[in-house]
Structures are given as C-alpha cells and as structure tokens.
Amino acid sequence: MRINGKIRAREVRVIGPGPDKKQLGVFPLNDALNLARQQGVDLVEISPNAVPPVCQLIEIGKFRYELAKKEKESRKHQHASTVKEVQLSPRIDPHDLGIKVQHAVNFLCEDMKVKVALKFRGREMAHTEIGFEVVNKFIAEIAPFGHPDFTPKLVGRAINLMITPLPRAKRAKNPRQEEAGEDAGPDQDGGQPAHKPKPPAHPPTNHEPVKVHKPDTAPPAADGFNNAPFAGLEIK
C-alpha cells in the first residue's frame, strides 16, 4: 500500500472521500497531493495496476479500519462454509455419544457445518435400525443449535447426514461457555466469587467461657518488700 509521497506514478485517477467515492478526474501526482493536503486527508493508492493508478482521498487510519472490517466479514463467510465431521457407531457408549454431541455443538456455535457419518462394520448391517436410532438421538440432542439439511440416508455401509447451524438469534447458547462464565464470576469488590460462603465472624462454640482466677496477692510488708524471705521469722 502506497500513500502520499510513496506513490511513484506520474499521474493518478483521484476518487473523492466519503461513501459515494465520486471520481474527481485524472491529476498529475503533485496536484493530487496538494488536493489531499488542502482537505486534510491522505492520498492512498487503492488500485496500483490500473492505468493510471487509482488513488482515494481518505485518512489512512480510517482506510485501514475499513479494510480490516471487510476482511473480517469475508472470513465470516469462509468460516460458515467450513465443514467438520463427526463419526458415530451403532454400539457407541452413551458417554462417548455425549462427547460427540458436545463437539458438534461447539462447531455449530462457531457457524460451522457438521457432517455426521455412522459406519456399519461386519454383521452390524443386519440391524441398521440401531444405527438410525443413534442418529435420531444425536439429532434430538443438537436440535437447539442446528437442523439437518435432509433426512438420514443409508449410503453403502454408512448413514450420512449434514447439519447446518441455526441463525444466531434462534440458536441456543453454548452450555459449556455459560458454565465457564458462572464459575469464573467474581463479586463486585473483586474478591472471591459471590457463591462462595464467607466464614462467620464469630464461630459457634459449645464451651462456656473459662473464668480465670488470679492468685491472691499478699499485702506488702512493712519494709515495702512483698517477697521478703524472713517475714514470718520470730526473733526471741
């Protein structure tokens, strides 16, 4: 991206500022730079391969913000076309099925499509109804987050299914993210979480208060000493 003095063309086609992007015509490079200075903006080369190159009168910070916004929107559309696959089996454990459901929910909450494939092995083909039961249970679990594009079909030795995420306004929130937000929520003072009980100010006790008996102190002796060793001695 070339701006202002870094543009190397002798003449450029100038587009005015604003959302209408009105074409102002072809100007020599010096005249285009003077026009940008008069309006207090930058001269940004947006189509260097055109003849002559196309430049726009716009602030470089605003121009970069608009570019970043367009790239973000384009990444959203690319993200929506991403497909993740989840594999199941007719004899899947209920705990493993819950993990697969959580993975699918995470993908759907990120606007990704989910391809579900349940494969039969060996003699499992004799009881395909068990596989359809697993797939239907899977569909019921992810119903608040996505909907199947078509009914489950048996193709060869596998049941294939494509799930599309629901719109954000109709889609439920990811339960794992909600639990993480509740566990990490501190109180307003920035201390411990609100749900954690505080220790009582005065812990209860079943013991009565202990009375402290102070020893009786003897009256002071006549000479002013309390611990005179010969105070009780009689002199004959």
PETA-V945692 format. One record per backbone hydrogen bond with DSSP energy under -1.0 kcal/mol. CO is the residue of the C=O (numbers start at 1). NH is the residue of the N-H. Records with the same first field share a line. If there is no record, write none. Layout:
# PETA-V945692
CO = NH, NH
This chain:
# PETA-V945692
2 = 45
3 = 6
4 = 7
10 = 29
12 = 27
13 = 55
14 = 24
15 = 57
22 = 16
25 = 14
27 = 12
28 = 32
29 = 33
30 = 34
31 = 35
32 = 36
33 = 37
34 = 38
35 = 39
36 = 41
42 = 58
43 = 4
44 = 56
47 = 54
53 = 13
54 = 46, 47
55 = 15
56 = 44
58 = 42
59 = 63
60 = 64
61 = 65
62 = 66
63 = 67
64 = 68
65 = 69
66 = 70
67 = 71
68 = 72
69 = 73
70 = 74
71 = 75
72 = 76
73 = 77
74 = 78
75 = 79
76 = 80
79 = 82
82 = 113
84 = 115
86 = 117
88 = 119
89 = 92
93 = 97
94 = 98
95 = 99
96 = 100
97 = 101
98 = 102
99 = 103
100 = 104
101 = 105
102 = 106
103 = 107
104 = 108
105 = 109
107 = 112
108 = 111
113 = 84
114 = 163
115 = 86
116 = 161
117 = 88
118 = 159
121 = 124
122 = 125
123 = 126
124 = 127
127 = 130
128 = 132
129 = 133
130 = 134
131 = 135
132 = 136
133 = 137
134 = 138
135 = 139
136 = 140
137 = 141
138 = 142
142 = 145, 146
144 = 172
145 = 166
147 = 164
153 = 160
155 = 158
157 = 120
158 = 155
159 = 118
160 = 153
161 = 116
162 = 149
163 = 114
164 = 147
167 = 171
174 = 178
175 = 179
176 = 180
177 = 181
178 = 182
179 = 183
180 = 184
182 = 185
187 = 190
193 = 196
221 = 224
225 = 221
228 = 231
